[in-house]
Amino acid sequence: MQIQFLDASASPAARLVARLVNQDAVPADLEPMLAEAAKIARFSGKSGQTFEGFVERNGKVVRVALAGIGASDAQDRMAAIEKAGAALVAKYLTSGETTLTFDLTGAGLSAEEAAGALLGAELRSWRHDAYRTKLTDDKKPSLREIFVMGAPEGTTKQWGSAQAVAAGVALTRELVTEPANAIYPETFVARCRERMEGTGLNIRVLDETEMAALGMGSLLGVARGSARPPRLLVLEWNGGAKGTKPVAFVGKGVTFDTGGISLKPPAGMEDMKWDMGGAGAVAGAMLTLALRKAKANVVGLCGLVENMPDGDAQRPGDVVTSLSGQTIEVINTDAEGRLVLCDVLTWVQREYAPVKIVDLATLTGAIIASLAHEYAGMFSNNDDLAASLAAAGEATGDRLWRFPMGPVYDKQLESAIADMKNVGSRFGGSITAAQFLKRFIENDTPWAHLDIAGTVWADKPGATWDKGATGFGVRLLDRFVRDTLES
C-alpha cells in the first residue's frame, strides 16, 4: 500500500474519503444529511463501528466512510485507532476503489496515534495472492494508495518508524504463509538475504558441516530424516554502544513438521508449514530494528530444519548429545522444536554472551488447549524480563500470559539411560517443554520462552490481519527493544 501525505493546500478530488470519529463526537463539518444518516444508523463513534454514506461535493458524488475510535481517554485508545484504520482498508480493499483519502482534520489525534491508524491500514492490506491464478476481478485487491490530509505535526516521522514495523510483520507473514516446497531452510535464508539487503544487518549462516563440527547433535538429529539440509541463520544488528553485549532473540524454524517417525495424523498436517513461526517472527523483528535504525545491539537466530520420516530419521528411543554436552533420550520425535532450540541456545551463549535471551517457538499444542488463540504462553527465570515482555505485549496486542515453572516439573523429564528425556507426560506439556529448555540456560542468564503455537496463524480475520499468518511476535519484540534498550 502506498501512503502519501498531502500538505494543507492540497485538495484532491477524492471519491472515497474516510474520517476517524471519537465517541459521541461526530464531526460538526459533516453535511447535515450525512450526519443524520449516521445517527439513524446508530453510529456514535464507538470503537469498532463503521458507517458509509454518499454526498455531493462540487458536483461530484463522494463516498464518505466513518470509523469509530472510541473515547479519547480509553485505556485501549491506540488499539482502537489501529482497528479503525484496519477496518476501513478491509472494507474497501476489493471494492473497486483504487485510492482512499484519510481526512484526519479535527480528529484530535497525536502524531503517534495518526501513525497508528496508518499502521492498522497497512497491516490489514497485506495479502498473499502469489498462487491465486483464477481470482475474479471483484475479489482482487483494488485499493493501492492512501492519501493523508490534516495529519498532525510529526506524523511523517512517526509513520517512518511504524512503516518499519509493518515491513517486519509483512516479512514474517510471508515466510509463515509460503508452502514448505517454497520455504525450507536454504530458501528461508535466501529470502531473508533478499529482503534484508542494504539494511545494515550482518548475516551469518552455519551449514550442516559446521554445525556437526561444533557438536550440535540435538538439532542435527531432527534434520536427519529430510533431504533438505539444516541451517543456522544469524542476524546481527549493532545499533547500540560499541562493545555492549547484545540481547538475543532465538526462533524455532521447523519449516515443515511431519512429526518424524512419531508421525502426526494426516488431518491438518498441512498447517505444519507454519511450524517455523518463531523463526519467522525473529526475522521480521530484526528487519524492523534495522529499518528504523534501532539504537540497540541485538542478535537474532533462526534454527532451521525440516522434520521428515525417511529411513535415516531418528527413532523414538535414540539418544543424542547436545552442543552443551547433555544427553537426551528422544522419546517422541514430534517434540522436535526443543531439540532444535537447545543447541541454538547453547551456541548463542558461547558465541555472544547475551545479557538476555528471548526464544519464540510454535512449541506445543498444550498451549493452545490452555490459552486458545488469544495469548501466547510465557515462561521465564527472571521476573523483570517477564514483566517487560508482558508490558510490551499489552502495548502492541501481542499478548502474553505467564505460566509457572519450577523443579517440581523436572521429574517428568528423568530418563533411565540419558541426562533427560525430550518429553514428559501429557499433563503440563507446555511447562515441561519450558523446563527442558531451561536446562540449557547458563549462568542464570535472564531468559524467557514464548510458546506462540496458538497465535501465529488465524482461521478467521482479526483486527489487523485477514485469515492466515498474523505476524505475531514482531511488534512484541520491537516494543520490548524500544522500552528496555532504547528508553
LINWO-V766146 format. One record per residue. PHI is phi in whole degrees, -180 to 180 (* if undefined). Layout:
# LINWO-V766146
PHI, PHI
This chain:
# LINWO-V766146
*, -88, -121, -127, -91, -105, -78, -61, -82, -77, -145, -67, -81, -76, -95, -130, -122, -117, -125, -96, -123, -71, -61, 58, -144, -59, -52, -69, -89, -69, -56, -53, -64, -68, -63, -67, -64, -64, -65, -62, -80, 63, -84, -127, 90, -63, -58, 97, -82, -136, -149, -131, -147, -124, -137, -101, -134, 54, 79, -124, -79, -118, -91, -115, -116, -115, -130, -77, -120, 77, -72, -67, -107, -68, -65, -100, -53, -64, -63, -65, -69, -60, -62, -66, -61, -67, -62, -66, -68, -59, -69, -113, -59, -115, -82, 98, -73, -104, -132, -132, -103, -84, -102, -93, -59, 76, -77, 71, -90, -78, -61, -64, -68, -61, -64, -64, -62, -69, -63, -59, -64, -64, -62, -75, -80, -68, -142, -126, -109, -60, -105, -93, -108, -127, -67, -75, -58, -74, -111, -86, -60, -111, -74, -123, -144, -120, -98, -120, -114, 68, -70, -65, -59, 95, -65, -58, -65, -62, -67, -57, -69, -65, -64, -65, -63, -61, -66, -66, -62, -62, -63, -60, -61, -62, -63, -72, -79, -58, -70, -71, -81, -103, -115, -136, -49, -67, -78, -59, -63, -63, -65, -66, -58, -63, -74, -101, -60, 82, -89, 98, -72, -93, -112, -120, -137, -102, -96, -62, -64, -66, -68, -65, -64, -73, 103, -83, -68, -73, -62, -68, -61, -65, -77, -59, -81, -107, -76, -89, -70, -77, -144, -115, -96, -122, -118, -107, -122, -113, -107, -99, -63, -61, 89, -75, -64, -84, -89, -113, -112, -122, -122, -73, -125, -85, -70, -156, -126, -80, 97, 71, -61, -81, -61, -71, -62, -61, -63, 86, -63, -59, -66, -74, -66, -97, -76, -103, -61, -67, -65, -60, -66, -65, -61, -65, -65, -66, -63, -59, -59, -70, -65, -97, 54, -58, -88, -159, -103, -139, -122, -112, -127, -123, -85, -112, -146, -121, -104, -127, -109, -85, -66, -102, -66, -67, -110, -58, 103, -65, -117, -119, -108, -78, -58, -71, 96, -74, -99, -132, -86, -86, -78, -135, -73, -87, -101, -91, -60, -68, -70, -73, -63, -63, -72, -67, -62, -64, -63, -66, -69, -74, -84, -123, 45, -65, -80, -149, -132, -126, -110, -127, -156, -81, -93, -139, -69, -62, -69, -71, -62, -81, -120, 55, -115, -98, -132, -96, -83, -123, -132, -154, -99, -142, -66, -66, -63, -61, -65, -66, -68, -63, -64, -64, -65, -66, -70, -107, 91, -87, -81, -125, -130, -81, -108, -76, -138, 158, -63, -60, -89, -69, -58, -64, -98, -69, -113, -79, -129, -136, -68, -166, -95, -91, -142, -106, -79, -78, -94, 65, -62, -69, -72, -67, -63, -66, -61, -60, -63, -60, -66, -108, -95, -103, 58, 56, -56, -56, -144, -137, -112, -112, -91, -107, -60, -93, -123, -83, -137, -128, -86, -145, -62, -114, -61, -125, -146, -90, -57, 116, -66, -95, 80, -55, 108, -66, -66, -60, -67, -63, -66, -59, -65, -58, -77, -108, -111, -113, -77
